[in-house]
Structure formats: C-alpha cells, structure tokens
C-alpha cells in the first residue's frame, strides 16, 4: 500500500499512522490512536514499577574499641533494618595503629554475627577494604512464614494522633445536603428536614 493511501485511510478514521518496523522491507506501519497507545504503555510501566521491590543497603559502622552496650545498640539497629527487609553492611573502621590489630575488628564482626544469627545470613564474609573491614548481611529465610509479624510501635510524633485501643472512634456524622443556589446567593433560607 502506498504511503499516501495509508495516510488518507488514517485521516478518514480520525486516527494516526504509526511506523512500527522502519527497518523492514517494506517498512511496516499500523493505523492506531497513538495517544491512547502511549497512555496504555505508561500504565503498564507504572504497574510494573509498582510490583518491583526495592532493597536498600543500610550501613552500620563500628569501631574496634566499641563497648558491649554500644555493640548491643548497633546490633539492635541492624536487627531492625533486617526485619524491615533491608540488607545491612557492617563496617569496622580502623584508624592509625588499629590497622595492626585487625583481629580485634574481626572479633567484633563475629560477635555481631552471633548476635544476629537468628534473623540474618552472611551474604559476604568479612574482608578488608582499605582501612575498613566489612561484611554484608541479608535477611534469613523465615522458617514459618505463616506466623504474622508483630506490628511496629508508632513513632512518638504519630503516637499523639493515633487513637488508643480503649477509645472508640467517633460515630460518623450524617451527610449534609449540598447548598442550593438560593442558599448560596443569600436569598430566602430553605428549610431542611432532619
């Protein structure tokens, strides 16, 4: 079919002539509503993005001379990240002569592994990268996926606005009728039956 004929056919149907395969011999064209096609493609892409899960890497930094309580605090922080589904990069930072005692940093990472062994698996074993020793942890596969996850407590700024369980939600109010034209203009008030 000639290009001129295809264009007139598309104009009579009030749609577009779209070139589908320009490199084919002869080039392949299609008569379609191009705006509608682009809209549907956008919807498909948006739906595909919605179904994707983005996994972020959270980093927890430690020092070789970290105290026990601080180590537990960092462990709890990492546990929270893992339970939310993030990967965690544990990094021990060495300064100065601490590089001569990398075994201390490895012990700190091993303590973290012992602390998190119920929720984490080692994705990357501890290794030295410059002045840092790091390892990567990911969430362990749950043994029983049927047990529900406990809800997270509300944040302090949300706790004030969230209704308490012992308080009941206020009863919904009946819908009010929209004002009539006479009420909006300020003329005689209309009577409503309640």
C-alpha positions in Angstrom: 0.0 0.0 0.0 1.3 3.4 -0.8 2.0 5.9 2.0 -0.4 8.5 0.6 -3.2 5.9 0.6 -2.4 4.8 4.2 -2.4 8.5 5.4 -5.8 9.2 3.8 -7.2 6.0 5.3 -5.9 7.0 8.8 -7.4 10.5 8.4 -10.8 9.2 7.4 -10.8 7.0 10.5 -9.5 10.0 12.6 -6.5 8.0 13.9 -2.7 8.1 13.4 -0.5 6.2 11.0 2.4 4.8 13.1 5.6 3.3 11.7 6.1 0.0 13.6 9.1 -1.5 11.9 11.1 1.1 10.0 14.0 -1.3 9.1 11.8 -3.9 7.4 11.5 -4.1 3.7 8.9 -2.6 3.0 8.5 -0.6 6.3 5.6 -1.8 8.4 3.0 0.8 9.6 -0.1 0.5 11.7 -3.2 2.6 11.9 -3.9 3.3 15.6 -4.7 6.1 18.1 -1.1 6.9 19.1 -2.2 9.0 22.2 -4.2 6.0 23.6 -1.3 3.7 22.8 1.2 5.8 24.8 -1.3 6.1 27.7 -1.7 2.3 27.9 2.1 1.8 27.7 2.6 4.3 30.6 0.0 2.4 32.6 1.8 -0.9 32.0 5.2 0.6 33.0 3.7 2.1 36.2 2.1 -1.2 37.1 5.5 -3.0 36.5 7.3 -0.4 38.7 4.7 -0.9 41.5 5.3 -4.7 41.6 9.1 -4.3 41.9 10.6 -4.4 45.4 13.5 -2.1 46.1 16.1 -3.4 48.5 18.3 -0.8 50.1 21.6 -1.4 51.8 21.9 0.1 55.3 25.3 0.5 56.8 26.2 0.1 60.5 29.6 1.5 61.4 31.6 0.1 64.3 35.0 0.7 65.9 37.4 -2.0 67.2 37.3 -0.5 70.7 33.4 -0.5 70.9 31.9 -1.2 74.3 29.5 -4.0 74.9 26.4 -1.8 75.4 27.2 0.2 72.2 27.7 -3.1 70.3 24.3 -4.3 71.5 22.7 -1.0 70.4 24.3 -1.3 67.0 23.1 -4.9 66.8 19.5 -3.9 67.6 19.7 -1.2 64.9 20.9 -3.8 62.4 18.2 -6.2 63.5 15.5 -3.6 62.8 16.9 -3.0 59.3 17.0 -6.7 58.6 13.4 -7.2 59.9 12.3 -4.4 57.5 13.8 -6.4 54.6 16.9 -4.3 54.0 20.4 -5.6 53.6 23.0 -4.5 56.2 26.6 -3.7 55.6 28.6 -4.0 58.9 31.8 -1.9 58.7 34.6 -1.7 61.3 36.6 1.5 60.8 40.3 1.4 61.7 42.4 4.4 62.5 46.1 4.7 62.9 47.7 1.8 64.6 44.4 -0.1 64.9 45.3 -1.5 61.4 47.9 -3.6 63.1 45.2 -5.4 65.1 42.7 -6.4 62.5 41.9 -9.5 64.5 40.1 -7.3 67.1 37.8 -5.9 64.3 37.2 -9.5 63.1 36.1 -10.4 66.7 33.7 -7.5 66.7 32.1 -8.7 63.5 32.0 -12.2 64.8 30.1 -11.0 67.9 27.6 -9.2 65.6 27.2 -12.5 63.6 26.4 -14.4 66.8 24.0 -11.6 67.9 22.1 -11.6 64.6 22.3 -15.3 63.7 18.5 -15.8 64.2 17.5 -13.1 61.7 20.5 -12.8 59.3 22.6 -14.8 56.9 26.1 -13.8 55.8 26.0 -12.7 52.2 29.6 -11.6 52.1 32.2 -12.7 54.6 34.3 -10.1 56.5 37.0 -8.7 54.2 39.4 -5.7 54.4 38.8 -2.8 52.0 41.5 -0.2 52.7 41.1 1.0 56.3 37.8 -0.7 56.7 36.7 -4.3 57.3 33.2 -5.0 56.2 30.7 -7.8 55.7 27.2 -7.9 54.2 24.2 -9.5 55.9 20.8 -10.2 54.5 17.5 -11.3 56.0 17.4 -15.1 56.8 14.7 -17.1 55.2 11.9 -17.4 57.8 11.2 -21.0 58.9 7.5 -20.5 59.4 6.0 -17.8 57.1 2.6 -18.4 58.5 3.2 -16.6 61.8 2.2 -12.9 61.4 4.8 -10.2 62.0 4.2 -8.1 65.1 3.2 -4.5 64.2 5.8 -1.8 64.8 5.0 0.6 67.6 4.0 4.1 66.4 6.7 6.8 66.3 6.5 9.4 69.0 5.0 12.1 66.7 2.4 9.6 65.5 1.5 8.3 68.9 -0.2 11.6 69.9 -2.5 11.5 66.9 -3.2 7.7 66.7 -6.4 6.6 68.5 -5.9 4.5 71.6 -7.4 1.0 71.5 -9.6 1.7 74.6 -11.1 4.8 72.9 -13.7 4.2 70.3 -13.7 6.1 67.0 -16.3 8.9 66.9 -19.6 7.9 65.2 -19.8 9.1 61.6 -21.9 12.2 61.0 -24.8 12.0 58.5 -24.0 13.6 55.2 -25.3 17.1 54.7 -27.1 18.2 51.6 -25.2 20.5 49.3 -26.4 24.1 49.5 -28.9 25.1 46.8 -28.4 28.1 44.5 -30.8 30.1 46.6 -28.8 29.5 49.8 -25.5 30.4 48.1 -26.9 33.7 46.7 -28.2 34.7 50.2 -31.9 34.8 49.4 -34.6 33.1 51.4 -33.3 30.2 53.5 -34.5 26.8 52.5 -36.0 24.5 55.2 -34.3 21.2 55.7 -35.9 18.2 57.3 -33.8 16.4 59.9 
